[in-house]
Amino acid sequence: MTKKFADKSSLVIEPYYKTFKDLAISDEVNEYESVGKGEAYGVDVTYRKKVDRFDIIAAYTFVKAKRQLNTNSSKKYRFEGDIPHTLQVNASYKLDNDWRVASLFKFNSGKPYTPIVGKEKADYNGQAYNRPLYGTPYSKRIPSSYDLDIQIGKTFNYSNSSLEVAFELMNVNALFKQNIDSYRYNDDYERDGEYEQMGFLPAFHLTYRF
């Protein structure tokens, strides 16, 4: 569904439901078999508004996704692709002399993971070791993540081409709080830290179009 408004803004709403088959899932005999099934449903909402030199696009996605994980059961579990809420807001402003400033804000629900709930003793070729005990597949989530990028650039227009020069500050949010990518465990399978997503990164871009 698309709706255009008198103030030069627009709204697009796209619900969906998808089924999947022949997914690769674990199998005790052949290691993997392409017999898995899954499903996903949700809605994409996009709003755009232009006011003189100002342009803003806000996009929100809601999704629920499940799939089979092994051939022993037809039960479907959520997996890495089940990120219920995603929000992106992209805003830009055109300055004089072909300069522009822009920013991109992103929010994502934390991705699901399978927790380690304990350990047990095991033996391999006469050597004892600890083996992790896992809980319900993908029953936990890491914390939600926030990202902010800021960019300033200038476009040089020529007769049949253009050159865009831009300086960008990526992941500005990391200067204040890092996003968690996954958890780290010690040899006793006790959680002892986190692996973080990419940190703050300045970047310089050159884009030539012809």
C-alpha positions as CSV (number, residue, x, y, z in Angstrom):
1,M,0.0,0.0,0.0
2,T,1.4,3.4,-1.0
3,K,-0.1,6.7,0.2
4,K,1.1,10.1,-1.1
5,F,0.3,13.2,1.0
6,A,-0.2,16.9,0.0
7,D,2.9,17.9,2.0
8,K,5.2,16.0,-0.5
9,S,5.5,13.1,2.0
10,S,4.7,9.4,1.3
11,L,4.0,6.3,3.2
12,V,4.5,2.7,2.0
13,I,3.3,-0.3,4.0
14,E,4.2,-3.8,2.8
15,P,3.1,-6.8,4.9
16,Y,4.4,-10.2,3.9
17,Y,4.3,-13.9,4.7
18,K,6.9,-16.3,3.3
19,T,7.5,-20.0,3.6
20,F,10.8,-21.8,3.0
21,K,11.7,-25.3,2.1
22,D,14.8,-27.4,1.3
23,L,16.8,-25.6,4.0
24,A,20.1,-27.2,5.1
25,I,19.6,-28.6,8.6
26,S,21.7,-30.9,10.8
27,D,21.3,-34.7,10.4
28,E,22.9,-37.4,12.6
29,V,23.7,-39.7,9.7
30,N,24.7,-37.4,6.8
31,E,25.7,-34.4,8.9
32,Y,23.4,-32.1,6.8
33,E,20.3,-32.6,4.7
34,S,18.4,-30.1,2.6
35,V,15.0,-31.0,3.9
36,G,14.3,-28.2,6.4
37,K,11.2,-25.9,6.4
38,G,10.7,-22.5,7.8
39,E,8.5,-19.4,7.7
40,A,8.7,-15.6,8.1
41,Y,6.1,-12.9,8.4
42,G,6.1,-9.2,9.1
43,V,5.7,-5.8,7.7
44,D,7.9,-3.1,6.2
45,V,6.9,0.6,6.7
46,T,8.7,3.4,4.9
47,Y,8.0,7.1,5.4
48,R,9.6,9.8,3.3
49,K,9.3,13.6,3.5
50,K,11.0,16.4,1.6
51,V,11.0,20.0,2.8
52,D,13.0,22.4,0.7
53,R,16.6,21.2,1.2
54,F,15.8,18.7,3.9
55,D,15.1,15.0,3.1
56,I,14.2,12.4,5.6
57,I,13.5,8.7,5.2
58,A,12.3,6.5,8.1
59,A,12.0,2.8,7.6
60,Y,10.7,0.3,10.2
61,T,10.6,-3.5,9.8
62,F,8.8,-6.0,12.1
63,V,9.6,-9.7,11.4
64,K,9.1,-13.0,13.1
65,A,11.0,-16.0,11.6
66,K,11.3,-19.7,12.5
67,R,12.9,-22.7,10.9
68,Q,13.7,-26.4,11.5
69,L,17.1,-27.0,13.0
70,N,17.5,-30.7,12.6
71,T,15.9,-33.8,11.1
72,N,15.0,-35.3,14.5
73,S,12.1,-32.9,15.0
74,S,9.7,-30.9,12.8
75,K,9.5,-28.3,15.5
76,K,10.5,-24.8,14.3
77,Y,12.7,-22.4,16.3
78,R,13.6,-18.8,15.9
79,F,17.2,-18.4,14.5
80,E,19.7,-15.7,13.7
81,G,17.4,-14.1,11.2
82,D,14.7,-13.4,13.7
83,I,15.3,-9.7,14.5
84,P,11.8,-8.5,15.4
85,H,12.4,-4.7,15.3
86,T,14.6,-2.7,12.9
87,L,14.4,1.0,12.6
88,Q,16.5,3.2,10.2
89,V,16.3,7.0,10.0
90,N,18.2,8.7,7.2
91,A,18.3,12.5,7.1
92,S,20.2,14.8,4.8
93,Y,20.4,18.6,4.2
94,K,21.7,20.3,1.1
95,L,23.9,23.3,1.7
96,D,25.1,26.0,-0.7
97,N,27.7,25.2,-3.4
98,D,26.7,21.5,-3.6
99,W,27.7,20.7,0.0
100,R,25.5,18.4,2.1
101,V,25.4,16.9,5.6
102,A,23.7,13.6,6.4
103,S,23.2,11.2,9.2
104,L,22.0,7.6,9.5
105,F,20.5,6.2,12.8
106,K,19.9,2.5,13.1
107,F,18.3,0.4,15.8
108,N,18.1,-3.4,15.8
109,S,16.7,-5.9,18.3
110,G,19.3,-8.1,19.6
111,K,19.9,-11.3,17.6
112,P,19.0,-14.6,19.3
113,Y,21.5,-17.1,20.6
114,T,21.5,-20.5,22.2
115,P,22.6,-20.2,25.9
116,I,25.1,-22.5,27.6
117,V,23.4,-23.7,30.8
118,G,26.1,-25.9,32.2
119,K,28.8,-28.4,31.5
120,E,29.5,-32.1,31.8
121,K,32.6,-34.4,31.8
122,A,33.4,-36.2,28.6
123,D,36.1,-38.4,27.3
124,Y,37.9,-38.4,24.0
125,N,40.6,-41.1,23.3
126,G,41.1,-41.5,27.0
127,Q,41.4,-37.8,27.7
128,A,38.8,-36.0,29.8
129,Y,37.4,-32.7,28.9
130,N,34.5,-30.4,29.6
131,R,31.6,-30.4,27.2
132,P,29.0,-27.6,27.2
133,L,25.3,-28.2,27.9
134,Y,23.0,-26.0,25.8
135,G,19.6,-24.7,26.6
136,T,16.7,-24.2,24.3
137,P,17.9,-23.2,20.8
138,Y,18.0,-19.4,20.3
139,S,16.0,-18.8,23.4
140,K,18.1,-15.8,24.5
141,R,18.9,-12.5,22.9
142,I,21.9,-10.2,23.1
143,P,21.1,-6.6,23.9
144,S,19.6,-4.3,21.2
145,S,22.1,-2.3,19.2
146,Y,22.2,1.4,18.2
147,D,24.3,2.9,15.4
148,L,24.9,6.5,14.3
149,D,26.8,7.6,11.2
150,I,27.4,11.3,10.3
151,Q,28.7,12.4,6.9
152,I,29.6,15.7,5.2
153,G,30.3,15.8,1.5
154,K,30.6,18.0,-1.6
155,T,29.8,17.2,-5.2
156,F,31.8,18.5,-8.1
157,N,29.7,18.5,-11.3
158,Y,31.3,18.3,-14.7
159,S,29.8,18.3,-18.2
160,N,29.3,14.5,-18.4
161,S,30.4,13.3,-14.9
162,S,30.6,14.2,-11.3
163,L,32.9,13.6,-8.3
164,E,31.6,13.3,-4.8
165,V,34.0,13.8,-1.9
166,A,32.8,12.9,1.6
167,F,34.1,12.5,5.2
168,E,32.2,10.2,7.4
169,L,32.2,9.4,11.1
170,M,31.0,5.8,11.4
171,N,29.6,4.3,14.6
172,V,29.7,7.5,16.6
173,N,27.6,5.7,19.2
174,A,30.7,3.5,20.0
175,L,32.4,6.6,21.6
176,F,29.8,6.3,24.4
177,K,28.6,2.7,24.4
178,Q,29.7,-0.3,22.3
179,N,27.3,-2.7,20.8
180,I,27.7,-6.4,21.8
181,D,28.1,-8.9,19.0
182,S,28.3,-12.1,21.0
183,Y,29.3,-13.5,24.4
184,R,32.7,-15.0,25.3
185,Y,33.1,-18.2,27.5
186,N,36.1,-19.6,29.4
187,D,37.3,-23.2,29.4
188,D,34.7,-24.0,32.1
189,Y,31.9,-22.6,29.9
190,E,31.2,-19.7,32.2
191,R,30.5,-16.4,30.5
192,D,33.5,-14.1,31.1
193,G,33.0,-11.2,28.6
194,E,31.6,-10.0,25.3
195,Y,32.8,-9.6,21.7
196,E,32.0,-6.1,20.5
197,Q,30.9,-4.9,17.1
198,M,33.0,-2.6,15.1
199,G,34.0,0.5,16.9
200,F,34.2,4.2,16.0
201,L,35.8,4.6,12.5
202,P,36.4,7.8,10.5
203,A,36.3,7.2,6.7
204,F,37.0,9.2,3.6
205,H,35.0,8.5,0.4
206,L,35.5,9.4,-3.3
207,T,32.7,8.6,-5.7
208,Y,33.1,9.3,-9.4
209,R,30.1,8.9,-11.7
210,F,30.2,9.1,-15.5
